[in-house]
Amino acid sequence: MNTFRGVHDMGGLPAGEVVASEHDFALWEKRVDALMVLLSRKNLLTVDELRRNIESLGADAYDKMSYYERWIYAITQTLIQRGVVSIDELGRRIAEVQARDDGGN
């Protein structure tokens, strides 16, 4: 019997009150959701891969990340694992976006 319990596995543990609240999603959160749908339709991401990569997060990272931060982490990991994007390419693209957002400074 496997007794390992991941940080994501809260079944049977007291978690306190669940507060149901409505809120607007940030643009980046909507984009992460859309990206997940598009990648799924192109057979570049499965829900199982998303879940596996989220569940692979350590407790500290899992607790610090928001819901959609976990999603974008898992999407990124899946694309790297599948060879769709390399870590080097991802780093270059991030640097390009940061330079553009900083006005080239």
LOMARSE-974189 format. One record per atom (N, C-alpha, C, O): residue number from 0; residue in one letter; atom name; x, y, z. Coordinates in pm, 1 decimal, always signed. Layout:
BEGIN
  pos  code  site        xx        yy        zz
  NUM     a    CA         X         Y         Z
...
//
This chain:
BEGIN
  pos  code  site        xx        yy        zz
    0     m     N     +84.2    -118.4      +0.0
    0     m    CA      +0.0      +0.0      +0.0
    0     m     C     +88.5    +124.4      +0.0
    0     m     O    +183.6    +133.8     +77.5
    1     n     N     +56.6    +218.7     -86.7
    1     n    CA    +132.3    +343.5     -97.3
    1     n     C     +81.3    +442.1      +7.3
    1     n     O     -36.0    +479.4      +5.5
    2     t     N    +168.4    +484.2     +98.0
    2     t    CA    +126.9    +577.3    +203.4
    2     t     C    +172.0    +719.6    +174.5
    2     t     O    +148.6    +809.6    +255.3
    3     f     N    +237.2    +741.2     +58.7
    3     f    CA    +281.4    +875.2     +22.7
    3     f     C    +160.0    +962.6      -7.5
    3     f     O     +70.1    +924.0     -82.2
    4     r     N    +160.1   +1079.1     +51.3
    4     r    CA     +52.1   +1174.6     +26.3
    4     r     C    +116.7   +1302.0     -27.1
    4     r     O    +197.0   +1365.1     +41.6
    5     g     N     +81.4   +1339.4    -149.9
    5     g    CA    +133.4   +1462.8    -208.5
    5     g     C     +65.4   +1584.0    -147.3
    5     g     O     -41.0   +1573.6     -86.4
    6     v     N    +128.6   +1698.6    -164.6
    6     v    CA     +74.5   +1822.4    -108.4
    6     v     C     -64.0   +1853.3    -164.6
    6     v     O    -145.4   +1917.3     -98.2
    7     h     N     -90.3   +1808.0    -286.1
    7     h    CA    -218.8   +1832.2    -351.1
    7     h     C    -329.7   +1742.3    -295.4
    7     h     O    -447.7   +1773.4    -311.5
    8     d     N    -293.5   +1632.3    -230.8
    8     d    CA    -390.5   +1532.5    -185.0
    8     d     C    -442.6   +1569.2     -46.7
    8     d     O    -379.8   +1539.2     +54.8
    9     m     N    -557.6   +1634.2     -44.4
    9     m    CA    -614.6   +1680.6     +82.3
    9     m     C    -729.9   +1593.5    +129.4
    9     m     O    -791.7   +1621.9    +231.9
   10     g     N    -758.9   +1487.4     +54.7
   10     g    CA    -869.9   +1401.2     +90.6
   10     g     C    -858.3   +1348.6    +232.1
   10     g     O    -756.1   +1290.7    +268.9
   11     g     N    -962.3   +1368.2    +312.0
   11     g    CA    -965.8   +1319.6    +448.6
   11     g     C    -897.9   +1409.2    +549.8
   11     g     O    -899.0   +1379.4    +669.3
   12     l     N    -838.9   +1518.4    +504.3
   12     l    CA    -772.3   +1610.7    +596.6
   12     l     C    -862.2   +1730.8    +624.4
   12     l     O    -934.7   +1775.6    +535.5
   13     p     N    -858.2   +1783.2    +746.3
   13     p    CA    -936.1   +1904.2    +774.1
   13     p     C    -873.6   +2022.3    +700.0
   13     p     O    -755.7   +2052.5    +718.8
   14     a     N    -951.5   +2087.8    +617.2
   14     a    CA    -898.0   +2197.5    +536.1
   14     a     C    -962.3   +2330.5    +570.3
   14     a     O    -928.2   +2433.2    +511.7
   15     g     N   -1053.9   +2329.3    +663.7
   15     g    CA   -1121.7   +2454.1    +697.8
   15     g     C   -1239.0   +2480.4    +605.2
   15     g     O   -1272.8   +2399.2    +519.1
   16     e     N   -1298.4   +2593.2    +624.9
   16     e    CA   -1416.9   +2630.9    +548.8
   16     e     C   -1380.0   +2663.2    +404.3
   16     e     O   -1278.0   +2726.8    +377.7
   17     v     N   -1463.9   +2618.7    +312.0
   17     v    CA   -1447.5   +2653.6    +171.6
   17     v     C   -1532.4   +2777.1    +145.9
   17     v     O   -1654.5   +2774.9    +161.2
   18     v     N   -1465.9   +2884.1    +106.9
   18     v    CA   -1535.8   +3009.4     +81.2
   18     v     C   -1558.5   +3020.8     -68.7
   18     v     O   -1464.3   +3034.4    -146.8
   19     a     N   -1684.3   +3015.0    -107.0
   19     a    CA   -1719.6   +3030.0    -247.9
   19     a     C   -1731.3   +3178.5    -278.8
   19     a     O   -1816.3   +3248.6    -223.9
   20     s     N   -1645.4   +3224.4    -366.6
   20     s    CA   -1650.5   +3365.9    -401.9
   20     s     C   -1639.7   +3381.5    -552.4
   20     s     O   -1568.4   +3306.6    -619.2
   21     e     N   -1709.6   +3477.4    -603.3
   21     e    CA   -1703.5   +3509.9    -744.9
   21     e     C   -1598.5   +3618.3    -762.4
   21     e     O   -1589.1   +3710.1    -681.0
   22     h     N   -1520.9   +3607.7    -866.7
   22     h    CA   -1423.0   +3712.4    -895.2
   22     h     C   -1395.6   +3716.5   -1044.7
   22     h     O   -1416.5   +3618.5   -1116.2
   23     d     N   -1349.0   +3830.1   -1089.5
   23     d    CA   -1309.6   +3842.9   -1229.0
   23     d     C   -1172.0   +3780.7   -1246.2
   23     d     O   -1085.5   +3792.6   -1159.3
   24     f     N   -1153.3   +3715.6   -1357.3
   24     f    CA   -1023.9   +3657.0   -1387.0
   24     f     C    -935.7   +3761.3   -1454.3
   24     f     O    -982.4   +3840.1   -1536.6
   25     a     N    -808.3   +3760.8   -1418.4
   25     a    CA    -711.7   +3849.5   -1482.6
   25     a     C    -691.7   +3803.3   -1627.1
   25     a     O    -713.3   +3686.5   -1659.4
   26     l     N    -650.6   +3895.7   -1712.8
   26     l    CA    -629.2   +3862.3   -1853.2
   26     l     C    -532.2   +3745.6   -1868.9
   26     l     O    -555.3   +3656.7   -1951.0
   27     w     N    -424.4   +3744.9   -1791.5
   27     w    CA    -326.3   +3637.1   -1805.7
   27     w     C    -386.1   +3502.4   -1766.2
   27     w     O    -349.2   +3399.8   -1823.3
   28     e     N    -478.3   +3500.9   -1669.0
   28     e    CA    -543.5   +3376.0   -1628.5
   28     e     C    -633.2   +3324.9   -1740.7
   28     e     O    -637.5   +3204.7   -1767.0
   29     k     N    -704.1   +3414.8   -1806.3
   29     k    CA    -787.9   +3376.3   -1920.6
   29     k     C    -702.0   +3320.1   -2033.1
   29     k     O    -740.7   +3224.6   -2100.5
   30     r     N    -585.0   +3380.2   -2052.5
   30     r    CA    -494.9   +3332.6   -2157.7
   30     r     C    -439.3   +3193.9   -2125.6
   30     r     O    -424.9   +3110.9   -2215.4
   31     v     N    -408.4   +3168.5   -2000.6
   31     v    CA    -360.1   +3036.0   -1960.0
   31     v     C    -468.9   +2932.2   -1985.3
   31     v     O    -440.7   +2823.4   -2035.5
   32     d     N    -592.2   +2965.2   -1950.8
   32     d    CA    -704.4   +2874.4   -1973.7
   32     d     C    -720.6   +2847.3   -2123.1
   32     d     O    -737.2   +2732.5   -2164.2
   33     a     N    -715.7   +2953.1   -2204.4
   33     a    CA    -729.2   +2937.7   -2349.6
   33     a     C    -613.8   +2855.0   -2406.5
   33     a     O    -634.7   +2771.2   -2494.3
   34     l     N    -493.7   +2878.2   -2357.3
   34     l    CA    -376.7   +2803.6   -2402.6
   34     l     C    -393.4   +2654.9   -2374.5
   34     l     O    -360.8   +2571.4   -2458.9
   35     m     N    -443.7   +2621.9   -2257.1
   35     m    CA    -466.2   +2481.8   -2221.7
   35     m     C    -566.6   +2417.5   -2318.1
   35     m     O    -546.3   +2305.0   -2363.5
   36     v     N    -674.0   +2489.0   -2348.6
   36     v    CA    -775.4   +2435.9   -2440.6
   36     v     C    -716.0   +2416.1   -2580.0
   36     v     O    -735.3   +2311.2   -2641.5
   37     l     N    -643.8   +2516.6   -2629.9
   37     l    CA    -584.7   +2507.5   -2763.7
   37     l     C    -482.5   +2394.6   -2773.5
   37     l     O    -482.1   +2319.1   -2870.7
   38     l     N    -396.6   +2383.1   -2673.8
   38     l    CA    -296.6   +2276.4   -2675.3
   38     l     C    -361.8   +2138.8   -2667.6
   38     l     O    -314.0   +2043.8   -2729.6
   39     s     N    -469.1   +2128.1   -2592.9
   39     s    CA    -542.4   +2001.0   -2584.4
   39     s     C    -601.5   +1964.0   -2719.8
   39     s     O    -594.8   +1848.6   -2762.0
   40     r     N    -659.0   +2062.5   -2787.1
   40     r    CA    -718.9   +2036.6   -2919.3
   40     r     C    -614.8   +1997.3   -3023.2
   40     r     O    -645.5   +1924.6   -3117.7
   41     k     N    -492.0   +2044.9   -3006.0
   41     k    CA    -382.5   +2011.3   -3098.4
   41     k     C    -308.3   +1884.9   -3053.9
   41     k     O    -204.7   +1849.9   -3110.4
   42     n     N    -361.7   +1817.3   -2952.9
   42     n    CA    -300.6   +1695.5   -2897.2
   42     n     C    -158.0   +1718.5   -2846.7
   42     n     O     -72.6   +1630.6   -2857.3
   43     l     N    -133.5   +1837.3   -2792.0
   43     l    CA      -3.4   +1869.8   -2734.2
   43     l     C      -6.0   +1869.8   -2582.2
   43     l     O     +96.5   +1892.6   -2518.0
   44     l     N    -123.3   +1844.2   -2524.4
   44     l    CA    -138.3   +1845.9   -2379.0
   44     l     C    -260.9   +1764.4   -2341.4
   44     l     O    -367.2   +1777.9   -2401.9
   45     t     N    -244.6   +1680.0   -2241.2
   45     t    CA    -360.0   +1607.8   -2187.6
   45     t     C    -383.2   +1652.3   -2043.5
   45     t     O    -293.1   +1703.8   -1977.3
   46     v     N    -503.2   +1631.7   -1997.8
   46     v    CA    -535.6   +1664.7   -1859.1
   46     v     C    -447.2   +1583.9   -1764.4
   46     v     O    -407.5   +1633.1   -1658.8
   47     d     N    -416.6   +1460.6   -1802.1
   47     d    CA    -329.7   +1376.9   -1718.6
   47     d     C    -190.1   +1437.3   -1705.1
   47     d     O    -132.0   +1435.0   -1596.6
   48     e     N    -135.8   +1491.4   -1814.9
   48     e    CA      -4.3   +1555.5   -1808.3
   48     e     C      -9.9   +1681.0   -1722.0
   48     e     O     +79.8   +1706.8   -1641.7
   49     l     N    -116.3   +1758.3   -1739.7
   49     l    CA    -133.5   +1879.0   -1658.9
   49     l     C    -135.1   +1841.6   -1510.6
   49     l     O     -62.9   +1900.3   -1430.0
   50     r     N    -217.2   +1744.3   -1476.1
   50     r    CA    -228.8   +1700.7   -1336.7
   50     r     C     -96.5   +1645.5   -1283.7
   50     r     O     -55.2   +1679.4   -1172.8
   51     r     N     -30.1   +1560.7   -1362.1
   51     r    CA     +96.6   +1500.9   -1318.3
   51     r     C    +201.0   +1608.0   -1288.9
   51     r     O    +272.2   +1599.9   -1188.9
   52     n     N    +209.9   +1707.6   -1375.5
   52     n    CA    +309.6   +1812.5   -1353.7
   52     n     C    +272.6   +1903.1   -1237.0
   52     n     O    +361.2   +1950.9   -1166.1
   53     i     N    +145.7   +1927.2   -1216.0
   53     i    CA    +104.1   +2004.5   -1098.2
   53     i     C    +135.4   +1924.8    -971.6
   53     i     O    +186.2   +1979.6    -873.9
   54     e     N    +104.8   +1795.9    -974.2
   54     e    CA    +128.6   +1711.8    -857.3
   54     e     C    +277.0   +1692.0    -829.1
   54     e     O    +313.9   +1652.4    -718.6
   55     s     N    +362.0   +1718.9    -926.9
   55     s    CA    +506.5   +1702.6    -906.8
   55     s     C    +569.7   +1821.9    -835.4
   55     s     O    +685.8   +1815.9    -794.9
   56     l     N    +494.1   +1929.4    -820.0
   56     l    CA    +545.8   +2046.6    -748.9
   56     l     C    +575.5   +2011.3    -603.3
   56     l     O    +501.5   +1934.6    -541.7
   57     g     N    +680.9   +2065.5    -549.7
   57     g    CA    +709.0   +2049.7    -407.6
   57     g     C    +607.5   +2127.5    -325.7
   57     g     O    +538.9   +2215.5    -377.9
   58     a     N    +598.0   +2095.2    -198.6
   58     a    CA    +498.5   +2158.4    -110.9
   58     a     C    +514.3   +2309.8    -106.5
   58     a     O    +414.8   +2382.3    -109.6
   59     d     N    +637.4   +2358.5     -99.4
   59     d    CA    +660.3   +2502.7     -89.8
   59     d     C    +610.2   +2574.4    -215.0
   59     d     O    +537.7   +2673.5    -205.7
   60     a     N    +649.3   +2524.0    -332.1
   60     a    CA    +605.5   +2585.9    -458.0
   60     a     C    +454.2   +2574.7    -473.4
   60     a     O    +388.3   +2670.7    -513.5
   61     y     N    +399.4   +2457.9    -441.7
   61     y    CA    +255.7   +2436.4    -455.4
   61     y     C    +177.9   +2536.6    -370.1
   61     y     O     +78.5   +2593.5    -415.3
   62     d     N    +223.2   +2557.6    -247.4
   62     d    CA    +152.9   +2648.4    -156.6
   62     d     C    +167.2   +2794.5    -196.9
   62     d     O     +76.7   +2874.4    -172.9
   63     k     N    +279.6   +2830.1    -257.5
   63     k    CA    +303.2   +2969.7    -294.9
   63     k     C    +236.3   +3008.5    -426.2
   63     k     O    +203.4   +3125.2    -447.3
   64     m     N    +216.1   +2911.2    -514.0
   64     m    CA    +160.1   +2940.9    -646.1
   64     m     C      +8.6   +2950.1    -640.7
   64     m     O     -57.3   +2881.0    -563.1
   65     s     N     -44.6   +3037.1    -725.1
   65     s    CA    -189.4   +3044.1    -741.2
   65     s     C    -233.2   +2929.9    -834.2
   65     s     O    -150.0   +2860.0    -892.0
   66     y     N    -361.7   +2913.2    -846.9
   66     y    CA    -418.9   +2808.6    -931.9
   66     y     C    -362.6   +2815.8   -1073.7
   66     y     O    -314.0   +2715.9   -1126.8
   67     y     N    -369.1   +2933.9   -1134.5
   67     y    CA    -323.6   +2947.5   -1272.8
   67     y     C    -171.8   +2952.0   -1284.6
   67     y     O    -118.3   +2919.4   -1390.6
   68     e     N    -101.7   +2990.6   -1180.9
   68     e    CA     +44.0   +2978.4   -1182.9
   68     e     C     +83.1   +2831.4   -1188.3
   68     e     O    +179.3   +2795.8   -1256.3
   69     r     N     +10.2   +2745.6   -1117.7
   69     r    CA     +36.2   +2601.1   -1124.4
   69     r     C      +7.4   +2549.0   -1264.8
   69     r     O     +81.1   +2465.6   -1317.3
   70     w     N     -99.7   +2598.6   -1324.6
   70     w    CA    -135.7   +2555.6   -1459.5
   70     w     C     -26.9   +2592.2   -1559.4
   70     w     O     +14.3   +2507.8   -1638.9
   71     i     N     +20.8   +2718.0   -1556.7
   71     i    CA    +120.2   +2758.6   -1656.4
   71     i     C    +252.1   +2685.0   -1633.4
   71     i     O    +324.2   +2655.3   -1728.7
   72     y     N    +283.5   +2655.8   -1508.4
   72     y    CA    +401.1   +2573.0   -1479.1
   72     y     C    +384.1   +2435.7   -1544.7
   72     y     O    +474.7   +2387.6   -1612.8
   73     a     N    +269.1   +2373.6   -1524.4
   73     a    CA    +244.4   +2239.3   -1577.0
   73     a     C    +242.0   +2238.6   -1729.5
   73     a     O    +294.3   +2146.1   -1791.6
   74     i     N    +182.4   +2339.8   -1790.0
   74     i    CA    +180.2   +2350.1   -1936.1
   74     i     C    +322.8   +2361.6   -1988.8
   74     i     O    +360.6   +2292.1   -2083.1
   75     t     N    +401.1   +2449.0   -1927.9
   75     t    CA    +539.7   +2469.1   -1969.7
   75     t     C    +619.1   +2339.5   -1958.2
   75     t     O    +691.7   +2302.6   -2050.5
   76     q     N    +605.8   +2270.4   -1845.3
   76     q    CA    +677.7   +2144.7   -1825.2
   76     q     C    +638.3   +2041.6   -1930.5
   76     q     O    +723.9   +1970.0   -1982.5
   77     t     N    +510.1   +2034.0   -1962.0
   77     t    CA    +463.4   +1937.3   -2061.4
   77     t     C    +522.4   +1967.6   -2198.5
   77     t     O    +567.0   +1876.7   -2268.4
   78     l     N    +523.0   +2094.9   -2237.3
   78     l    CA    +577.3   +2132.0   -2368.4
   78     l     C    +727.0   +2104.0   -2376.8
   78     l     O    +776.6   +2064.9   -2482.4
   79     i     N    +798.9   +2123.6   -2267.2
   79     i    CA    +941.9   +2090.7   -2263.8
   79     i     C    +960.0   +1939.0   -2271.5
   79     i     O   +1043.7   +1890.8   -2347.8
   80     q     N    +883.1   +1863.9   -2193.9
   80     q    CA    +894.0   +1718.1   -2192.1
   80     q     C    +863.0   +1657.6   -2328.2
   80     q     O    +923.7   +1557.8   -2367.3
   81     r     N    +769.4   +1717.0   -2400.2
   81     r    CA    +731.3   +1666.6   -2532.4
   81     r     C    +825.2   +1714.9   -2643.0
   81     r     O    +815.1   +1669.5   -2757.0
   82     g     N    +915.3   +1805.5   -2610.3
   82     g    CA   +1007.6   +1857.9   -2710.5
   82     g     C    +946.7   +1963.5   -2801.0
   82     g     O   +1003.1   +1995.7   -2905.6
   83     v     N    +832.2   +2017.5   -2761.8
   83     v    CA    +767.3   +2122.4   -2840.7
   83     v     C    +847.5   +2251.6   -2831.5
   83     v     O    +856.8   +2327.0   -2928.4
   84     v     N    +904.7   +2276.3   -2715.7
   84     v    CA    +988.3   +2394.0   -2691.9
   84     v     C   +1105.5   +2349.8   -2604.0
   84     v     O   +1090.9   +2263.5   -2517.4
   85     s     N   +1221.0   +2410.1   -2627.8
   85     s    CA   +1336.9   +2378.3   -2543.6
   85     s     C   +1348.7   +2481.9   -2432.4
   85     s     O   +1290.5   +2590.1   -2439.9
   86     i     N   +1423.7   +2447.6   -2330.9
   86     i    CA   +1446.6   +2541.6   -2220.9
   86     i     C   +1518.7   +2665.6   -2273.5
   86     i     O   +1488.3   +2777.5   -2232.3
   87     d     N   +1615.2   +2645.5   -2365.4
   87     d    CA   +1687.8   +2759.7   -2422.3
   87     d     C   +1594.6   +2851.4   -2500.9
   87     d     O   +1599.8   +2973.6   -2486.7
   88     e     N   +1509.2   +2791.5   -2583.7
   88     e    CA   +1415.0   +2872.2   -2662.2
   88     e     C   +1320.2   +2948.3   -2570.2
   88     e     O   +1291.7   +3065.9   -2592.6
   89     l     N   +1272.9   +2881.9   -2469.0
   89     l    CA   +1182.9   +2945.7   -2373.2
   89     l     C   +1252.4   +3063.5   -2304.7
   89     l     O   +1193.2   +3170.2   -2288.8
   90     g     N   +1377.5   +3043.8   -2264.4
   90     g    CA   +1454.1   +3151.5   -2202.2
   90     g     C   +1471.3   +3270.7   -2294.6
   90     g     O   +1458.8   +3385.5   -2251.8
   91     r     N   +1500.4   +3243.3   -2423.4
   91     r    CA   +1514.9   +3352.5   -2520.9
   91     r     C   +1384.8   +3429.0   -2538.1
   91     r     O   +1384.8   +3552.0   -2542.7
   92     r     N   +1274.7   +3357.0   -2547.5
   92     r    CA   +1144.3   +3422.3   -2565.5
   92     r     C   +1106.2   +3505.8   -2444.1
   92     r     O   +1052.5   +3615.7   -2458.1
   93     i     N   +1133.8   +3454.4   -2326.5
   93     i    CA   +1104.8   +3530.4   -2204.1
   93     i     C   +1187.1   +3658.5   -2202.9
   93     i     O   +1135.7   +3765.1   -2168.9
   94     a     N   +1314.9   +3648.6   -2240.0
   94     a    CA   +1401.5   +3767.2   -2244.6
   94     a     C   +1349.3   +3868.6   -2346.1
   94     a     O   +1353.4   +3988.9   -2320.4
   95     e     N   +1300.2   +3821.7   -2461.2
   95     e    CA   +1244.0   +3911.7   -2562.6
   95     e     C   +1122.0   +3985.8   -2509.0
   95     e     O   +1108.5   +4106.5   -2528.5
   96     v     N   +1034.7   +3914.2   -2442.5
   96     v    CA    +913.7   +3976.2   -2387.3
   96     v     C    +950.5   +4076.6   -2279.0
   96     v     O    +894.5   +4186.2   -2274.1
   97     q     N   +1044.0   +4039.9   -2192.4
   97     q    CA   +1086.5   +4132.2   -2086.6
   97     q     C   +1148.1   +4258.3   -2145.5
   97     q     O   +1121.3   +4368.5   -2097.6
   98     a     N   +1230.3   +4243.5   -2248.9
   98     a    CA   +1292.5   +4359.6   -2313.3
   98     a     C   +1186.4   +4448.3   -2377.0
   98     a     O   +1193.6   +4570.9   -2367.9
   99     r     N   +1089.6   +4387.5   -2440.5
   99     r    CA    +980.2   +4464.0   -2502.7
   99     r     C    +899.8   +4537.5   -2396.7
   99     r     O    +866.7   +4654.8   -2413.7
  100     d     N    +868.4   +4468.9   -2287.4
  100     d    CA    +789.8   +4531.0   -2180.2
  100     d     C    +867.1   +4641.1   -2109.0
  100     d     O    +807.6   +4736.3   -2058.5
  101     d     N   +1000.2   +4628.4   -2104.8
  101     d    CA   +1084.3   +4730.4   -2041.6
  101     d     C   +1116.1   +4844.6   -2137.4
  101     d     O   +1189.0   +4937.1   -2101.6
  102     g     N   +1062.1   +4838.7   -2258.2
  102     g    CA   +1090.9   +4942.0   -2356.5
  102     g     C   +1231.8   +4931.8   -2410.7
  102     g     O   +1289.2   +5031.2   -2455.1
  103     g     N   +1287.8   +4811.5   -2407.0
  103     g    CA   +1422.0   +4791.2   -2458.6
  103     g     C   +1530.8   +4824.9   -2359.7
  103     g     O   +1648.9   +4814.6   -2392.8
  104     n     N   +1494.7   +4864.9   -2239.0
  104     n    CA   +1595.2   +4900.9   -2137.6
  104     n     C   +1637.3   +4779.9   -2057.4
  104     n     O   +1720.9   +4791.3   -1967.8
//
